[in-house]
């Protein structure tokens, strides 16, 4: 009949009590592992280390036997599966449909294991040594179960611990989320790589490898010129045509420039140039030659070379005129300066700058000698001026005395005609001396 229980099947109350008991055992085992170094309750009631280990082993075996009977894994198996990120098996066996669901109890704060110590100590004092022996002989299940309040707290804590399995939806969602993030990153990297390839193709590959009809025509013109240049039959005027091909060369793609330079080197190999010459080297040579020809037609260059043509036949004064051509020489290009130096060096063994320095030294020495002469003349004139000034001073003093005599003669009523004649002659002589001083000062100041 349905009312009769099957062999080994527990009713609802017994099963709930066993669940609470199993959780209490698990909770107690955890506490004993955490607070192994502290004075445990078993030590207070007289448990030895061997007895405690035997009790733990007995409790663990009882709990594992209970979990196997219900189709669950042992605690050690679940812990191993949890640490290796394995999804634990269903912990509860399928229950009958008629089983009423348990109500969730509010999660109370678990009391510290040290708060139970006074109660146990009080119980140990009341029971005496006989009770201690009796407690040692009791099964581990009866010694572990405390008051009803402690059972409820431990049951709630164990339920909270089991409510967080390794295979929860939050844990299972992490790999999915990780895959999504990795997929997004992969797409972003692919997009960046694609953009880089596109930029390389547009900015590098296309300019180097795609050529227009104009570039192809310019390339062909340069090839034809290289063939004629390599034959050795080109005149100077034909060689100068390379100056007009510079625009065509600049319009080529980078790849074409590399190829045309290699082709020019191959066609222009000779004894003077074993490695050949590139387009740029030949163009530079022709450009410098053309510039030198244009510079040689400058009037200043023509005038300077004409002046230096008969240098050895020139007088010292004419040679000194080379100082007037210094600005002409500075305005020439380097190639023309070299030509001027070669021209004058073939005649005098000196460059233009050396000749200029030589004439500057001559002029400087002459200026020193002239200055010394001028200083000597100035000193002589100054001596004459000083002598005249002293004479003027003496005649001025004599004029003053004559004026005093004239005044005294007039007071005395004497004849003053002779004194006045002396005063007139003295004044005229002083004026003549002053005129001489002025002339000497002008002559002194005009000397340079």
C-alpha positions in Angstrom: 0.0 0.0 0.0 1.0 3.6 -0.4 0.8 4.3 3.3 3.4 1.7 4.0 7.0 2.9 3.9 9.5 1.2 1.8 12.5 -0.4 3.4 15.1 2.2 4.2 12.8 5.2 3.2 12.6 8.0 5.8 9.6 10.2 6.5 9.7 13.9 5.9 10.6 14.9 9.5 13.3 12.3 9.8 14.8 13.5 6.5 14.7 17.1 7.6 16.4 16.2 10.8 19.1 14.2 9.0 19.6 17.3 6.6 20.1 19.5 9.6 22.3 16.9 11.2 24.4 16.6 8.1 24.8 20.4 7.8 25.7 20.6 11.5 28.4 18.0 11.0 29.8 19.8 7.9 29.7 23.1 9.8 31.5 21.5 12.7 34.1 20.0 10.5 34.8 23.4 9.0 35.1 25.1 12.3 37.5 22.4 13.6 39.7 23.0 10.5 39.7 26.7 10.9 40.2 26.8 14.7 42.5 23.9 15.0 45.1 25.8 17.0 42.6 27.2 19.5 41.3 25.4 22.5 38.4 23.5 21.2 35.3 22.4 23.2 36.3 18.8 23.0 39.5 19.7 24.8 37.6 21.4 27.5 35.5 18.3 28.1 38.6 16.0 28.1 39.0 14.9 24.5 42.5 13.9 23.5 43.9 14.3 20.0 43.4 10.7 19.1 39.8 10.8 20.3 39.1 14.0 18.4 40.5 12.5 15.2 38.5 9.4 15.7 35.4 11.5 16.2 36.1 13.5 13.1 36.7 10.4 11.1 33.5 8.8 12.4 31.5 11.9 11.7 32.9 12.2 8.1 32.2 8.6 7.4 28.7 8.9 8.7 28.1 12.0 6.6 29.5 10.4 3.5 27.4 7.3 4.0 24.3 9.5 4.4 25.1 11.4 1.2 25.8 8.3 -0.8 22.5 6.8 0.3 20.8 9.9 -1.1 22.7 9.7 -4.4 25.0 12.6 -3.7 28.8 12.9 -3.9 30.9 12.9 -0.8 32.2 16.2 0.5 35.7 15.5 -0.6 34.5 14.8 -4.2 32.5 18.0 -4.3 35.4 20.0 -3.0 37.7 18.5 -5.7 35.1 19.2 -8.4 34.7 22.8 -7.2 38.4 23.6 -7.3 38.7 22.1 -10.8 35.7 24.2 -12.1 33.7 21.1 -12.6 30.0 21.4 -12.4 28.9 19.3 -9.4 26.3 16.7 -9.8 22.8 17.3 -8.6 23.2 17.2 -4.8 19.7 16.2 -4.0 18.0 13.1 -5.2 14.7 13.4 -7.0 12.0 13.8 -4.5 8.4 12.6 -4.9 5.9 15.0 -6.3 3.9 14.8 -3.0 6.8 16.3 -1.1 6.1 19.8 0.1 8.9 22.3 -0.5 10.8 23.5 2.6 10.4 27.1 3.5 13.6 29.1 3.6 14.5 30.2 7.0 16.0 33.7 7.5 19.7 33.6 7.7 20.7 34.3 11.2 24.1 35.5 12.2 26.1 32.5 13.3 27.3 32.8 16.8 30.9 32.5 17.6 32.0 29.1 18.8 33.4 30.7 21.9 30.0 31.7 23.1 29.1 28.1 23.6 32.0 27.4 25.8 30.5 28.6 29.1 27.4 26.4 28.5 29.5 23.4 27.9 31.8 24.2 30.8 28.7 24.5 33.0 27.4 21.2 31.8 30.8 19.6 32.3 30.9 20.8 35.9 27.3 19.6 36.6 27.9 16.1 35.2 31.3 15.4 36.8 33.8 12.9 35.7 31.3 10.2 35.2 29.5 12.3 32.6 32.8 13.0 30.9 33.4 9.3 30.5 29.8 8.8 29.3 30.2 11.7 26.8 33.3 10.1 25.4 31.5 6.8 24.9 28.5 8.5 23.2 28.3 8.5 19.4 29.7 11.5 17.6 26.3 12.4 16.3 24.9 12.9 19.9 27.9 15.0 21.0 27.8 17.3 18.0 24.1 18.3 18.3 23.7 21.2 20.7 20.7 23.3 21.5 18.0 23.8 19.1 19.1 27.4 18.5 22.6 26.2 17.6 21.1 23.6 15.2 19.1 26.3 13.4 22.1 28.6 13.1 24.4 25.9 11.7 21.6 24.6 9.4 21.2 28.1 7.9 24.9 28.6 7.5 25.3 25.2 5.7 22.4 25.9 3.5 23.9 29.3 2.5 27.2 27.5 1.8 25.5 24.9 -0.5 23.5 27.6 -2.2 26.6 28.7 -4.1 27.8 25.7 -6.2 30.6 26.0 -8.6 28.2 25.4 -11.5 25.9 28.3 -10.8 24.4 30.4 -13.7 26.7 33.3 -12.8 29.8 31.0 -13.0 28.5 29.4 -16.2 27.9 32.7 -17.8 31.6 33.8 -17.5 32.9 31.6 -20.3 30.1 32.8 -22.6 30.8 36.4 -21.8 34.5 35.7 -22.3 33.8 34.2 -25.7 31.8 37.2 -26.7 34.5 39.6 -25.7 37.1 37.6 -27.5 34.9 37.5 -30.6 34.5 41.3 -30.5 38.3 41.8 -30.0 38.9 39.5 -33.0 36.6 41.5 -35.2 38.2 44.7 -34.1 41.7 43.3 -35.0 40.5 42.1 -38.3 39.0 45.5 -39.1 42.3 47.2 -38.1 44.3 44.8 -40.2 42.0 45.3 -43.2 42.3 49.1 -42.9 46.1 48.7 -42.7 46.1 46.5 -45.9 43.9 49.0 -47.7 46.1 52.0 -46.7 49.2 50.1 -47.8 47.6 49.3 -51.1 46.5 52.8 -51.7 49.6 54.7 -50.4 52.4 52.3 -51.2 51.5 49.5 -53.6 49.5 51.5 -56.2 52.0 54.4 -56.6 54.9 51.9 -57.0 53.3 49.4 -59.3 50.5 51.2 -61.2 51.8 53.5 -64.0 50.1 55.8 -66.4 50.6 56.1 -70.1 52.5 59.3 -69.6 54.9 57.5 -67.3 55.4 54.7 -69.7 56.2 57.2 -72.5 58.7 59.0 -70.3 60.3 55.7 -69.4 60.7 54.8 -73.1 62.4 58.2 -73.8 64.9 57.7 -71.0 65.7 54.2 -72.3 66.3 55.5 -75.8 68.6 58.2 -74.4 70.6 55.7 -72.4 71.0 53.5 -75.4 72.5 56.4 -77.5 74.6 57.6 -74.6 76.1 54.2 -74.1 77.0 54.0 -77.8 79.6 56.8 -77.4 78.5 58.5 -80.6 76.7 61.4 -78.9 78.0 65.0 -79.3 78.2 67.5 -76.5 75.0 69.1 -77.6 73.2 65.8 -77.7 74.5 64.9 -74.2 73.1 68.2 -73.0 69.6 67.0 -74.0 69.5 65.1 -70.7 68.7 68.4 -69.0 65.3 68.4 -70.8 64.6 64.8 -69.6 64.6 65.8 -65.9 60.9 66.4 -65.9 60.3 63.0 -67.4 62.5 61.4 -64.8 60.7 63.1 -61.9 57.3 62.0 -63.2 58.2 58.3 -63.0 57.0 55.9 -60.3 59.5 54.9 -57.6 59.8 51.4 -59.2 60.5 52.9 -62.6 63.2 55.3 -61.3 65.0 52.3 -59.7 64.9 50.4 -63.0 66.0 53.3 -65.2 69.0 54.1 -62.9 70.0 50.5 -63.1 69.7 50.6 -66.9 71.8 53.7 -67.2 74.5 52.1 -65.1 74.5 49.2 -67.4 74.8 51.3 -70.5 77.4 53.8 -69.3 80.1 51.4 -68.0 83.5 52.3 -69.2 87.2 52.5 -68.1 86.6 55.8 -66.3 83.3 54.5 -64.7 83.5 50.8 -64.1 80.2 50.8 -62.2 78.5 53.0 -64.7 76.6 56.2 -63.8 72.9 56.8 -63.0 70.6 59.3 -64.6 71.1 61.7 -61.6 74.9 61.6 -61.9 74.9 62.4 -65.6 72.3 65.1 -65.2 74.3 66.7 -62.4 77.4 66.8 -64.6 75.6 68.3 -67.5 73.8 70.8 -65.3 77.1 72.0 -63.7 78.7 72.4 -67.2 75.8 74.4 -68.5 75.9 76.6 -65.4 79.6 77.2 -65.9 79.1 78.2 -69.5 76.4 80.7 -68.6 78.5 82.1 -65.7 81.5 82.5 -68.0 79.6 85.0 -70.1 79.1 87.4 -67.1 80.7 90.8 -67.7 82.4 90.8 -64.3 84.1 87.5 -65.1 85.2 88.8 -68.5 86.6 92.0 -67.0 88.5 90.2 -64.2 90.1 87.7 -66.5 91.2 90.5 -68.9 92.8 92.4 -66.0 94.8 89.3 -64.9 95.9 88.4 -68.4 99.2 90.5 -68.3 99.9 90.6 -64.6 103.6 90.4 -64.8 103.8 93.5 -67.1 101.8 95.7 -64.7 103.4 98.4 -62.6 103.2 98.4 -58.8 100.4 101.0 -58.9 98.5 98.9 -61.5 98.9 95.8 -59.5 97.4 97.6 -56.5 94.1 97.9 -58.6 93.5 94.2 -57.9 91.9 95.4 -54.6 89.1 96.9 -56.7 88.3 93.5 -58.1 87.7 91.7 -54.8 83.9 92.2 -55.0 83.9 90.8 -58.6 85.6 87.7 -57.4 83.3 87.2 -54.5 80.2 87.3 -56.8 81.4 84.5 -59.0 80.3 80.8 -58.6 82.7 78.3 -57.2 83.5 76.9 -60.6 84.4 80.3 -62.0 86.5 81.1 -59.0 88.4 77.9 -59.6 89.0 78.9 -63.2 90.3 82.4 -62.2 92.6 80.8 -59.7 94.0 78.4 -62.3 94.5 81.3 -64.7 96.5 83.5 -62.3 98.3 80.6 -60.7 99.8 79.6 -64.0 101.4 83.0 -64.3 102.3 84.0 -60.7 102.1 80.7 -58.8 99.5 82.3 -56.5 95.8 82.3 -56.4 93.6 85.4 -56.6 93.1 85.6 -52.9 96.8 85.3 -52.2 97.6 88.2 -54.6 94.9 90.3 -52.9 96.5 89.6 -49.5 99.9 90.5 -50.8 98.7 93.9 -52.2 96.8 94.5 -49.0 100.0 94.0 -47.0 101.9 96.4 -49.3 99.2 99.0 -48.9 99.1 98.5 -45.1 102.9 99.0 -44.8 102.8 102.2 -47.0 100.0 103.5 -44.9 102.0 102.9 -41.8 105.0 104.8 -43.2 102.8 107.6 -44.4 101.2 107.9 -41.1 104.5 108.1 -39.4 105.6 110.9 -41.8 102.3 112.7 -41.2 102.8 112.4 -37.4 106.3 113.8 -37.7 105.1 116.8 -39.8 102.3 117.4 -37.4 104.7 117.4 -34.5 107.0 119.9 -36.3 104.1 122.2 -37.1 102.9 122.1 -33.6 106.3 123.1 -32.3 106.3 126.1 -34.6 102.8 127.0 -33.5 103.8 126.8 -29.8 106.8 129.1 -30.4 104.7 131.6 -32.2 102.1 131.6 -29.4 104.9 132.3 -26.9 106.1 135.2 -29.0 102.6 136.5 -29.3 102.2 136.3 -25.6 105.4 138.3 -25.0 104.4 141.1 -27.5 101.0 141.2 -25.9 102.5 141.8 -22.5 104.7 144.5 -24.1 101.6 146.2 -25.6 100.1 146.2 -22.2 103.1 148.1 -20.7 103.0 150.6 -23.5 99.4 151.3 -22.8 100.2 152.0 -19.2 103.1 154.4 -20.2 100.7 156.2 -22.6 98.2 156.7 -19.8 100.9 158.0 -17.4 102.3 160.4 -20.1 98.9 161.8 -20.7 98.4 162.4 -17.0 101.8 164.1 -16.8 101.1 166.2 -19.9 104.0 164.8 -21.8 104.3 164.1 -25.5 102.7 160.7 -26.3 103.3 160.5 -30.1 106.2 158.2 -29.8 104.5 155.9 -27.4 101.4 155.6 -29.6 103.7 154.8 -32.6 105.2 151.9 -30.6 101.8 150.7 -29.6 100.7 150.7 -33.3 103.7 148.8 -34.4 103.4 146.3 -31.6 99.8 145.5 -32.4 100.6 145.0 -36.1 103.3 142.6 -35.3 101.0 140.6 -32.9 98.4 140.3 -35.7 101.0 139.0 -38.1 102.1 136.4 -35.6 98.5 135.3 -35.1 98.1 135.0 -38.9 101.1 132.7 -39.0 99.7 130.5 -36.2 96.4 130.1 -38.0 98.2 129.1 -41.2 100.3 126.5 -39.4 97.2 125.1 -37.6 95.4 124.7 -40.9 98.4 123.0 -42.4 98.6 120.7 -39.4 94.9 119.7 -39.5 95.0 119.0 -43.2 97.7 116.3 -42.8 96.3 112.7 -42.8 
